[in-house]
Structures are given as C-alpha cells and as structure tokens.
Amino acid sequence: MTIANVPFKIRHDRRDEVQAAAHTALKVALNLQPGERILIMANPDGDLPVIAQSVYNAAIELNASPTLLFQPARSRVDFAEQATLA
C-alpha cells in the first residue's frame, strides 16, 4: 500500500541521468498508464536503491500508483521472502 506519493530526494552523482532512464523505461518500454499500479522490488545493495527510487519517482510523475519494496539480496535460484510474495 502506498501511503504517500511523495518523490524520494535522491543524492547521487548521476541522479538526473538515472531519473531520465527510469522515466523512459516506464513510459516507453512498459507503457505505464495513469492510475496503473506498479510494484518495484529491489535489494539495498550498491546503486540499486537509487535506481529503484528513480523508478518510483518516475511512476509518480506519470500519475501511476507505485509501491517500492526492499528485501535482502537473493541468488537467482532463491525464492522471494514469504512477506514479499504476500
């Protein structure tokens, strides 16, 4: 559940480039529509939080309804946490 559609304040050297790429990905590749719900799942390692937050911000800009979820890093064969799946 999204409590508030407020953009993240991102501090990153390439923030504008990442934000532009996220906007393009949602608008062009996914054709995200206003009011559409989107779940963004990431782990908190490296630059992934910045990318996930940028996708979240881009979804808000497109008037969609984003939810951002972080979980511990998993291997490619590990299943998601039960709480994540729920």
Backbone as a chain_set.jsonl record, in Angstrom:
{"seq": "MTIANVPFKIRHDRRDEVQAAAHTALKVALNLQPGERILIMANPDGDLPVIAQSVYNAAIELNASPTLLFQPARSRVDFAEQATLA", "coords": {"N": [[0.847, -1.16, 0.0], [0.63, 2.147, -0.875], [1.471, 4.861, 0.996], [1.996, 7.587, 0.773], [2.315, 9.484, -2.109], [4.969, 10.728, -2.606], [7.843, 12.059, -3.993], [11.124, 10.581, -3.758], [13.978, 12.125, -2.329], [16.754, 12.165, -3.987], [20.177, 11.611, -3.692], [22.756, 11.536, -5.668], [25.484, 11.209, -7.901], [24.821, 10.916, -10.603], [22.122, 11.383, -10.745], [20.153, 12.754, -12.356], [20.435, 11.54, -14.867], [19.825, 8.86, -14.278], [17.196, 9.156, -13.405], [15.972, 10.083, -15.777], [16.323, 7.838, -17.412], [14.779, 5.964, -16.012], [12.242, 7.092, -16.285], [11.895, 6.916, -19.073], [11.96, 4.12, -19.351], [9.601, 3.341, -18.007], [7.609, 4.785, -19.385], [7.985, 4.308, -22.173], [8.954, 1.588, -22.602], [7.366, 0.031, -20.82], [4.915, 1.236, -21.049], [3.422, 2.532, -19.032], [0.457, 3.541, -17.499], [-1.605, 6.329, -16.378], [-2.804, 6.029, -13.068], [-2.381, 3.315, -13.025], [-1.16, 0.508, -11.214], [2.059, -0.234, -9.881], [4.587, -2.399, -8.853], [7.664, -2.142, -7.383], [10.49, -3.87, -6.834], [13.447, -4.303, -5.002], [16.863, -4.812, -3.902], [18.879, -3.655, -1.162], [21.505, -3.048, -2.063], [24.513, -1.53, -3.322], [24.061, 0.585, -6.131], [21.428, 0.025, -6.501], [19.266, 0.891, -4.756], [19.08, 3.604, -5.523], [18.344, 3.393, -8.208], [15.891, 2.043, -7.942], [14.436, 3.937, -6.429], [14.386, 5.984, -8.287], [12.817, 4.868, -10.309], [10.441, 4.668, -8.879], [9.943, 7.436, -8.426], [9.619, 8.247, -11.107], [7.297, 6.855, -11.764], [5.458, 8.193, -10.158], [5.558, 10.699, -11.406], [4.296, 10.017, -13.755], [1.755, 9.753, -12.929], [0.992, 7.316, -11.886], [0.476, 4.544, -9.611], [2.745, 3.77, -7.504], [4.476, 1.212, -5.622], [7.11, 0.618, -3.498], [9.413, -1.804, -2.612], [11.818, -3.201, -0.534], [14.039, -5.916, -0.176], [16.237, -8.379, 1.293], [19.231, -9.196, -0.56], [19.102, -11.768, -2.985], [19.996, -14.964, -4.397], [19.956, -16.037, -7.83], [18.457, -18.336, -7.872], [17.103, -18.464, -5.52], [14.023, -18.243, -3.74], [11.638, -15.601, -3.315], [11.133, -13.784, -0.248], [8.54, -14.833, 2.004], [6.883, -12.777, 2.987], [7.287, -10.863, 1.037], [6.15, -12.058, -1.205], [3.523, -12.157, -0.367]], "CA": [[0.0, 0.0, 0.0], [1.353, 3.402, -0.914], [0.931, 5.781, 1.987], [2.067, 8.94, 0.218], [3.025, 9.559, -3.377], [5.923, 11.816, -2.497], [9.109, 11.608, -4.577], [12.323, 10.476, -2.94], [15.041, 13.088, -2.576], [17.883, 11.296, -4.319], [21.5, 12.234, -3.748], [23.622, 10.649, -6.449], [26.189, 11.992, -8.914], [24.164, 10.813, -11.918], [20.699, 11.343, -10.424], [19.313, 13.185, -13.475], [20.505, 10.514, -15.912], [19.095, 7.678, -13.809], [15.778, 9.525, -13.402], [15.526, 10.118, -17.172], [16.255, 6.452, -17.88], [13.625, 5.34, -15.359], [11.041, 7.653, -16.915], [11.803, 6.308, -20.401], [11.619, 2.7, -19.186], [8.18, 3.204, -17.655], [6.736, 5.385, -20.404], [8.149, 3.705, -23.499], [9.052, 0.126, -22.582], [6.248, -0.585, -20.107], [3.68, 1.952, -21.371], [2.71, 2.719, -17.773], [-0.665, 4.469, -17.66], [-2.055, 6.985, -15.147], [-3.647, 5.207, -12.204], [-1.938, 1.912, -13.029], [-0.32, 0.144, -10.077], [3.334, -0.85, -10.217], [5.38, -2.845, -7.713], [9.099, -2.062, -7.636], [11.204, -4.661, -5.825], [14.894, -4.157, -5.121], [17.596, -5.057, -2.672], [19.541, -2.407, -0.773], [22.931, -3.101, -2.356], [25.102, -0.691, -4.359], [23.239, 1.649, -6.71], [20.054, -0.442, -6.697], [18.271, 1.768, -4.138], [18.934, 4.815, -6.333], [17.573, 3.017, -9.389], [14.52, 1.754, -7.509], [13.802, 5.195, -6.066], [14.165, 6.727, -9.529], [11.646, 4.258, -10.944], [9.317, 5.102, -8.053], [9.688, 8.842, -8.751], [9.099, 8.327, -12.475], [5.906, 6.387, -11.728], [4.668, 9.299, -9.62], [5.477, 11.703, -12.474], [3.345, 9.516, -14.754], [0.462, 9.634, -12.239], [0.695, 5.917, -11.579], [0.422, 4.247, -8.183], [3.878, 2.877, -7.236], [4.836, 0.689, -4.31], [8.521, 0.245, -3.506], [9.684, -2.814, -1.6], [13.194, -3.68, -0.457], [14.258, -7.174, 0.512], [17.652, -8.753, 1.218], [19.692, -9.747, -1.833], [18.878, -13.207, -3.177], [20.638, -15.51, -5.588], [18.988, -16.214, -8.921], [17.633, -19.529, -7.66], [16.363, -18.336, -4.264], [12.674, -17.706, -3.819], [11.427, -14.374, -2.555], [10.62, -13.937, 1.117], [7.099, -15.021, 2.057], [6.235, -11.472, 3.145], [7.357, -10.202, -0.258], [5.151, -12.682, -2.074], [2.184, -11.798, 0.108]], "C": [[0.896, 1.228, 0.0], [0.703, 4.364, 0.063], [0.936, 7.203, 1.451], [2.855, 8.892, -1.076], [3.912, 10.793, -3.391], [7.245, 11.318, -3.059], [10.223, 11.523, -3.536], [13.271, 11.614, -3.303], [16.307, 12.282, -2.761], [19.168, 12.104, -4.4], [22.445, 11.237, -4.428], [24.238, 11.49, -7.553], [25.462, 12.012, -10.254], [22.645, 10.729, -11.773], [19.821, 11.682, -11.629], [19.292, 12.152, -14.602], [19.701, 9.275, -15.529], [17.595, 7.965, -13.833], [15.217, 9.547, -14.822], [15.383, 8.705, -17.731], [15.049, 5.732, -17.282], [12.326, 5.814, -16.0], [10.822, 7.028, -18.294], [11.384, 4.845, -20.306], [10.133, 2.526, -18.893], [7.26, 3.683, -18.759], [6.788, 4.613, -21.721], [8.104, 2.177, -23.433], [7.839, -0.53, -21.93], [4.898, 0.058, -20.401], [2.792, 2.126, -20.132], [1.669, 3.827, -17.929], [-1.02, 5.128, -16.327], [-3.004, 6.073, -14.367], [-3.238, 3.747, -12.134], [-1.021, 1.674, -11.825], [0.955, -0.523, -10.571], [4.072, -1.179, -8.921], [6.846, -2.848, -8.123], [9.789, -2.802, -6.503], [12.702, -4.525, -6.078], [15.544, -4.64, -3.84], [18.445, -3.818, -2.392], [21.041, -2.349, -1.053], [23.336, -2.128, -3.459], [24.203, 0.446, -4.804], [21.775, 1.245, -6.873], [19.006, 0.407, -5.977], [18.029, 3.051, -4.935], [18.098, 4.526, -7.574], [16.118, 2.781, -9.014], [13.775, 3.034, -7.139], [13.52, 6.052, -7.297], [12.964, 6.183, -10.289], [10.382, 4.672, -10.195], [8.936, 6.547, -8.391], [9.1, 8.999, -10.144], [7.644, 7.873, -12.523], [4.991, 7.479, -11.173], [4.481, 10.377, -10.681], [4.451, 11.311, -13.53], [1.951, 9.288, -14.161], [0.021, 8.189, -12.035], [0.693, 5.747, -10.058], [1.543, 3.26, -7.836], [3.939, 2.406, -5.794], [6.275, 0.205, -4.427], [8.79, -0.669, -2.326], [11.148, -3.216, -1.67], [13.214, -5.001, 0.294], [15.738, -7.509, 0.415], [17.994, -9.363, -0.15], [19.495, -11.258, -1.851], [19.713, -13.668, -4.373], [19.559, -15.716, -6.645], [18.055, -17.399, -8.71], [16.845, -19.485, -6.354], [14.963, -17.792, -4.531], [12.601, -16.425, -3.008], [10.932, -14.717, -1.149], [9.101, -14.085, 1.069], [6.355, -13.685, 2.183], [6.233, -10.7, 1.834], [6.3, -10.752, -1.193], [3.718, -12.308, -1.67], [1.841, -10.402, -0.351]], "O": [[1.824, 1.321, 0.803], [-0.491, 4.647, -0.039], [-0.025, 7.945, 1.657], [3.943, 8.32, -1.126], [3.642, 11.768, -4.092], [7.727, 10.262, -2.649], [10.257, 12.285, -2.571], [13.35, 12.014, -4.465], [16.87, 11.771, -1.793], [19.242, 13.131, -5.075], [22.866, 10.243, -3.838], [23.586, 12.389, -8.085], [25.488, 13.021, -10.961], [21.969, 10.087, -12.576], [18.848, 10.978, -11.899], [18.251, 11.918, -15.217], [18.983, 8.711, -16.355], [16.809, 7.109, -14.238], [14.101, 9.08, -15.05], [14.424, 8.412, -18.445], [14.374, 4.971, -17.976], [11.416, 5.018, -16.229], [9.701, 6.656, -18.642], [10.552, 4.381, -21.087], [9.482, 1.656, -19.472], [6.241, 3.052, -19.038], [5.751, 4.303, -22.308], [7.307, 1.547, -24.128], [7.336, -1.536, -22.43], [3.855, -0.494, -20.05], [1.583, 1.899, -20.177], [1.969, 4.911, -18.429], [-0.767, 4.557, -15.266], [-3.887, 5.435, -14.939], [-3.708, 3.017, -11.262], [-0.212, 2.53, -11.467], [0.942, -1.275, -11.545], [4.169, -0.351, -8.015], [7.219, -3.489, -9.106], [9.685, -2.406, -5.342], [13.165, -4.62, -7.214], [14.878, -4.853, -2.827], [18.698, -3.022, -3.297], [21.771, -1.661, -0.339], [22.591, -1.925, -4.418], [23.65, 1.179, -3.983], [20.965, 2.047, -7.337], [17.933, 0.63, -6.539], [16.897, 3.529, -5.012], [17.24, 5.326, -7.948], [15.213, 3.266, -9.692], [12.609, 3.197, -7.498], [12.52, 6.768, -7.339], [12.182, 6.949, -10.85], [9.368, 4.991, -10.815], [7.764, 6.852, -8.614], [8.183, 9.795, -10.344], [6.842, 8.454, -13.254], [3.877, 7.666, -11.662], [3.384, 10.91, -10.843], [3.812, 12.175, -14.13], [1.079, 8.707, -14.806], [-1.172, 7.885, -12.016], [0.889, 6.712, -9.319], [1.327, 2.049, -7.866], [3.512, 3.102, -4.873], [6.614, -0.535, -5.35], [8.444, -0.355, -1.187], [11.659, -3.535, -2.744], [12.496, -5.182, 1.277], [16.432, -6.981, -0.454], [17.144, -9.967, -0.803], [19.701, -11.934, -0.843], [20.084, -12.874, -5.238], [18.371, -15.576, -6.356], [16.98, -17.457, -9.306], [16.016, -20.358, -6.098], [14.757, -16.984, -5.437], [13.417, -16.199, -2.115], [10.39, -15.795, -0.905], [8.451, -13.522, 0.188], [5.316, -13.492, 1.553], [5.288, -9.965, 1.546], [5.63, -9.995, -1.895], [2.833, -12.163, -2.513], [0.754, -9.905, -0.056]]}, "num_chains": 1, "name": "protein.A"}
